[in-house]
Amino acid sequence: MGMTAHYSAEQPFSVVLALHAPEALVAWDLSREQLIKGLRQHDGWGDVAVWPVARGRGADFVRIRLGDDLSGTAMVEIERPTLKAWLEETCRLVPRGAEPDHLHLDQVIGQLLDAEA
């Protein structure tokens, strides 16, 4: 199974994680902040949880659990240095704390009001 991650300044709080299986493509919207916290500690309950895993010397991973036990669960492991470097790139694009500056809420509200007219 393959995996891709996508980040956009247009949706600055989230990361889209797509799991590519032979039968289907499943996409999850994850919190960028949760992934950042998950680099160093367990974060999350319910449908999404992220935590670091060490396996011997230098084998650093981050494990992501998607789904709940009732509807099924997927576990994904990503090398911690790879995820950390990728998240640092997202923070260069949109620094932490600056996410609201990229939401363009006035534009969205205007479009909603125009649609109602």
WORAJO-V950952 format. One record per residue. D_CENTER is the distance of its C-alpha to the mean C-alpha in Angstrom with 2 decimals. Layout:
d_center=D_CENTER
d_center=D_CENTER
//
This chain:
d_center=17.91
d_center=15.84
d_center=12.18
d_center=10.66
d_center=7.54
d_center=8.23
d_center=8.11
d_center=11.13
d_center=13.23
d_center=14.26
d_center=11.10
d_center=10.48
d_center=8.54
d_center=5.54
d_center=3.47
d_center=5.56
d_center=6.08
d_center=9.88
d_center=12.30
d_center=15.77
d_center=18.65
d_center=22.29
d_center=22.67
d_center=19.47
d_center=16.14
d_center=13.52
d_center=10.36
d_center=7.71
d_center=6.00
d_center=3.40
d_center=4.74
d_center=4.75
d_center=7.95
d_center=7.33
d_center=5.92
d_center=8.94
d_center=11.15
d_center=10.50
d_center=12.05
d_center=15.28
d_center=15.48
d_center=14.58
d_center=12.35
d_center=12.14
d_center=14.56
d_center=15.08
d_center=12.69
d_center=9.75
d_center=10.71
d_center=9.80
d_center=12.89
d_center=14.84
d_center=17.59
d_center=20.69
d_center=23.06
d_center=26.15
d_center=26.66
d_center=23.89
d_center=21.73
d_center=18.54
d_center=15.49
d_center=12.26
d_center=12.23
d_center=9.62
d_center=11.65
d_center=10.93
d_center=13.84
d_center=16.96
d_center=20.27
d_center=22.05
d_center=20.15
d_center=19.02
d_center=16.39
d_center=14.49
d_center=13.91
d_center=12.07
d_center=13.13
d_center=12.17
d_center=14.76
d_center=13.96
d_center=15.72
d_center=13.89
d_center=10.35
d_center=12.12
d_center=13.85
d_center=11.00
d_center=9.30
d_center=12.95
d_center=13.34
d_center=10.75
d_center=12.78
d_center=15.91
d_center=15.02
d_center=14.19
d_center=15.29
d_center=13.98
d_center=16.23
d_center=16.97
d_center=14.28
d_center=17.07
d_center=19.24
d_center=17.18
d_center=17.24
d_center=20.85
d_center=21.75
d_center=25.42
d_center=24.93
d_center=23.03
d_center=25.76
d_center=28.42
d_center=27.21
d_center=27.19
d_center=30.67
d_center=31.95
d_center=30.84
d_center=32.84
d_center=35.94
//
